Amino acid sequence: MSCPLISNANTIRVTRVDACGRPVCGPDNAYVFDCFASLDMEANVEEGETIQFKAANGRVCASKKQCDSFLGYNTTLNFFAASPELVEILTTAPVVFDYAGKPIGWDDCSIPCRAGFAIELWADIIGEDVCPEEDTGEGVWQYFLLPWISNGRIGDLSLGAEAVSFTLTGATRAGGRWGVGPYDVMAQDAAGTPGPMLAPLSGTCHRRTFTTTIAPPEPSCEYQPVEGELCEVS
């Protein structure tokens, strides 16, 4: 399959990362959901200046445009689920618990600056030849990874007669330590054995995108664990 056609977003997983962009291992550090409207990734580019050599008569003798600088992506996530666990990972907002210790809400406080989260998104791929000829896997998806997003904050909230949606904004950072990641997101062999990414993500990168035959995780309304080989060796 050389020309994948992306039809729609399917599933998102968010993972807590520390102040160095490393995945935080443990039972309460990830969340999987599909109740969202969109994930926008706007490129943040600083355009290079144009240097001109202009003669006294006004003629431009020579000019050179400096290289543009890619600063990352400004991200906007529009979602519907008012999950304290999800909001806590995205914004570090303190969770409010009931008498039985069940999360029932959160406090909106300061904006996190150093720590953050990673976003993985699986999008459906359509076409007559999207499935591999081998009898492996359940389909094909386009996989997007933003390994380190910081400054996550919930935007304006309007309560009225319409359905309520939440908007979270943030910005990607480079220099993270995601590596190959703690999850099985890529086939390791012709048999379709699930495993982590085969090559680590460079610390200078803001996003990785590839086609995978490994199905996305199932959505859940509670924290998910961060485990795997990356956690065992860290």
C-alpha positions in Angstrom: 0.0 0.0 0.0 1.8 3.1 -1.3 -0.9 5.7 -1.3 -2.9 5.6 2.0 -6.1 7.7 2.1 -6.9 8.9 5.5 -10.7 9.0 6.2 -11.2 10.1 9.8 -9.6 10.1 13.2 -10.4 7.1 15.3 -8.7 6.8 18.7 -6.4 8.9 20.9 -4.1 7.9 23.7 -2.5 10.4 26.0 0.5 9.5 28.2 2.1 11.5 31.0 5.7 12.5 30.4 8.1 14.0 32.9 10.1 17.3 32.8 12.6 15.6 30.3 9.9 14.3 28.0 10.2 10.7 29.2 7.1 8.5 29.5 6.1 8.1 33.2 5.6 4.4 34.0 3.0 3.2 36.4 -0.7 2.4 36.7 -2.2 5.9 36.4 -0.3 7.6 33.6 -2.3 7.0 30.4 -5.8 7.4 29.1 -7.5 6.1 25.9 -10.6 7.7 24.4 -12.5 8.1 21.1 -15.0 10.8 22.2 -13.4 13.7 20.5 -14.1 16.0 17.5 -10.7 16.9 16.2 -7.0 17.3 16.9 -5.5 20.3 15.1 -1.7 20.5 14.5 -0.7 24.0 13.3 2.9 24.4 12.2 4.7 27.2 14.1 7.3 28.5 11.7 9.5 31.6 12.1 10.3 32.9 8.6 13.9 33.8 7.9 14.7 37.4 7.0 15.7 38.5 3.5 19.1 40.2 3.3 19.4 42.7 0.4 22.3 44.5 -1.0 20.8 47.7 -2.5 22.8 50.2 -4.6 22.5 53.9 -4.2 20.4 54.1 -7.3 17.9 51.7 -5.7 18.8 48.6 -7.7 18.9 45.4 -5.8 22.4 44.0 -6.5 21.7 40.7 -4.6 19.5 39.2 -2.1 19.3 36.1 0.0 16.5 34.7 2.2 17.6 33.1 5.4 16.2 29.7 6.2 12.9 29.4 8.0 12.9 27.9 11.5 10.5 25.2 12.5 9.5 25.7 16.1 6.9 22.9 16.5 3.2 22.5 16.4 0.5 24.5 18.2 -2.1 21.8 19.1 -5.8 22.1 19.7 -7.8 19.1 20.9 -11.6 19.3 20.9 -13.2 16.6 23.1 -16.5 15.8 24.8 -15.8 13.5 27.7 -15.6 15.4 31.1 -13.2 12.8 32.5 -11.2 13.9 35.6 -8.5 11.4 34.7 -8.1 12.7 31.2 -8.1 16.4 32.3 -5.6 15.6 35.0 -3.1 14.1 32.6 -3.5 16.9 30.1 -3.3 19.8 32.5 -2.1 18.4 35.9 -5.4 19.7 37.4 -5.9 18.2 40.9 -8.6 15.5 40.9 -11.6 15.8 43.2 -12.7 12.5 44.8 -15.9 11.3 46.4 -16.2 9.5 49.7 -15.2 6.2 48.1 -12.1 7.5 46.4 -13.7 7.7 42.9 -12.6 10.6 40.7 -15.7 12.9 40.2 -14.1 16.3 39.1 -11.1 18.5 39.0 -9.7 21.9 40.1 -8.6 24.4 37.5 -5.4 25.9 38.8 -2.0 26.9 37.3 -0.8 26.0 33.8 1.9 23.3 33.8 5.2 24.6 32.2 7.8 21.9 32.6 6.0 18.5 32.5 3.4 17.5 29.9 2.0 14.7 27.9 2.3 12.7 24.7 -0.5 12.2 22.2 -0.9 9.2 19.9 -3.7 9.3 17.3 -4.9 6.5 15.1 -6.8 7.5 11.9 -8.8 5.1 9.6 -7.4 4.4 6.2 -9.7 3.6 3.3 -9.2 2.0 -0.1 -9.5 -1.3 -1.9 -5.9 -2.4 -1.1 -5.5 -1.2 2.5 -5.2 -4.6 4.1 -2.0 -6.6 3.6 -2.1 -9.8 1.5 -0.8 -11.7 4.5 -3.5 -13.0 6.9 -2.3 -10.8 9.8 -3.7 -7.9 11.6 -7.2 -6.4 11.8 -6.7 -3.6 9.2 -4.5 -0.6 8.6 -4.3 2.7 10.4 -2.3 5.9 10.0 -0.5 6.5 13.3 0.5 10.0 14.6 2.8 10.6 17.5 3.4 13.9 19.2 5.8 12.8 21.9 6.0 15.9 24.1 3.3 18.6 24.5 3.5 21.2 27.3 1.5 24.2 28.5 -1.8 22.2 28.2 -4.8 24.3 29.3 -8.5 24.1 29.0 -10.1 27.0 27.0 -13.3 28.9 27.4 -16.3 26.8 28.4 -19.9 27.7 27.5 -22.8 25.9 29.2 -26.2 26.3 27.7 -28.7 24.4 25.5 -26.1 23.0 23.2 -23.9 20.0 23.7 -20.8 20.9 25.8 -17.3 20.4 24.4 -13.9 21.1 25.8 -11.0 22.7 24.0 -7.4 22.0 25.1 -4.5 23.9 23.6 -0.7 23.2 24.0 2.5 23.3 22.1 4.9 20.5 21.1 8.5 20.5 22.3 11.7 18.9 20.9 14.4 17.2 23.0 12.1 14.6 24.5 13.1 11.1 25.6 10.2 9.1 24.1 12.7 6.7 22.3 10.8 3.7 20.8 8.0 4.3 23.3 6.4 2.0 25.9 3.7 0.6 23.6 3.2 -2.0 20.9 2.3 0.1 17.8 4.3 -1.4 15.0 4.6 -4.9 13.4 8.0 -6.5 14.2 8.0 -9.2 11.5 6.0 -10.6 8.5 3.7 -12.4 10.9 2.5 -9.0 12.3 3.9 -9.5 15.8 3.1 -6.3 17.8 6.0 -4.4 19.3 7.4 -0.9 19.9 8.7 1.3 17.1 11.7 -0.2 15.4 13.7 3.0 15.4 13.7 5.6 18.3 12.4 9.1 17.7 15.1 11.7 17.5 15.2 14.3 20.3 15.0 17.0 17.6 11.7 15.8 16.2 8.2 17.0 17.1 6.0 14.4 15.3 6.2 10.9 13.7 3.7 9.5 11.3 3.5 6.0 9.8 1.1 3.4 8.6 0.6 0.4 10.9 -1.3 -2.8 11.0 -1.4 -2.9 14.8 -4.9 -1.9 16.0 -5.4 1.0 18.4 -6.1 0.3 22.0 -9.7 0.1 23.3 -11.1 3.3 24.8 -11.7 3.2 28.6 -13.2 5.7 31.1 -10.4 5.3 33.6 -6.6 5.5 33.9 -4.5 3.0 31.9 -1.1 1.7 32.9 2.2 2.6 31.2 4.2 -0.6 31.0 6.4 -2.5 28.5 10.1 -3.0 27.9 10.9 0.8 28.1 9.7 0.8 31.7 11.5 -2.4 32.6 14.9 -1.0 31.6 14.4 2.6 32.8 
